[in-house]
Amino acid sequence: MDKIEWYREVLELEPSSKLFFPLARLLVEDGQPEAALETLRRGLERHPEFLEARLFYIEQLYHHGQPEACVAEVTELGQLFSSYPGFWQAWAASMLGSGCGDVATALRFLAASFSSRPLNLNEVFERGLRSFMQEAQSSDLPRGRALADLAVMGPKNADAQDQDVLAAQVAVPSGAGMAAADGQVTAPAAEDWRKGPLPQPGAVTPLSLRTRSMAEVLAEQGDLQGALDIYTELAAAAAGSPGQEVLQQRIAMLRTQLEGAAAEDLVPPSPDMAAGKDKLISMLEALAERVEARAQG
């Protein structure tokens, strides 16, 4: 008895079971898309809240050329997703914390589109580039002009001008024995300056992506330990600052939640859980009897 037949037998015994979803997946893998679509349709009639199964249903409708049914499903689900722009913002924060900056930007664009008027992607790019160029010109105007000069100069002329600029920017210490005439101080040649040791770059502090927003996303998803680890790291970095007390309060709350979750694991199963287990055992016994009867027949 293969898996597909086993799942079908279980669904005949328990039509309200959610096993229709793994059965539909197996049918797709087995090259039976029509049977998979029918299985998904019937299962979703009984379990309209089963989101993952509905997403798989939409995917199969799209891949197997049923545009009308696909559009109807997407329209209904799209209205639901667009009603919660905060979900897209939280997803963007999660992607940013995972190092997926481009995906995070795309998700933030969706969040902004759902929370306000629809945005024009070309307009967003244009404004962003214009702002970036204006900031670059205002903060580093001499460098921008120098780059423009390099675009029209040959390599030799550019190198010669670079030497002159470096010579003019050398700091002149007082009383260093330099020749002075007519109130002007002669700086050492650029070649001599270049022979000296190069300045050592300062230590670069890595930008941490472990933020409070990321910790809260983890906490909402049930990863309390992961959120606690991030808050502990942030509290250590904020030692002595006014925000440390707020971080410590959040750490205490997370620890309390973790202790409560651990205590729940020790609580004996409720009568409802026991009844569900008995029901499962009965269903499996009935399934075994049917398989045995089929083998004997």
Secondary structure, 3 states (H helix, E strand, C coil): CCHHHHHHHHHHHCCCCCCHHHHHHHHHHCCCHHHHHHHHHHHHHHCCCCHHHHHHHHHHHHHCCCHHHHHHHHHHHHHHHHCCHHHHHHHHHHHHHCCCHHHHHHHHHHHHHHHCCCCCHHHHHHHHHHHHHHHHHHHCHHHHHHHHHHHHCCHHHHHHHHHHHHHHHCCCCCCCCCCEECCEECCCCHHHHHHCCCCCCCCCCCCCCCCHHHHHHHHHCCCHHHHHHHHHHHHHHCCCCCCHHHHHHHHHHHHHHHHHHHHHHHCCCCHHHHHHHHHHHHHHHHHHHHHHHHHHC
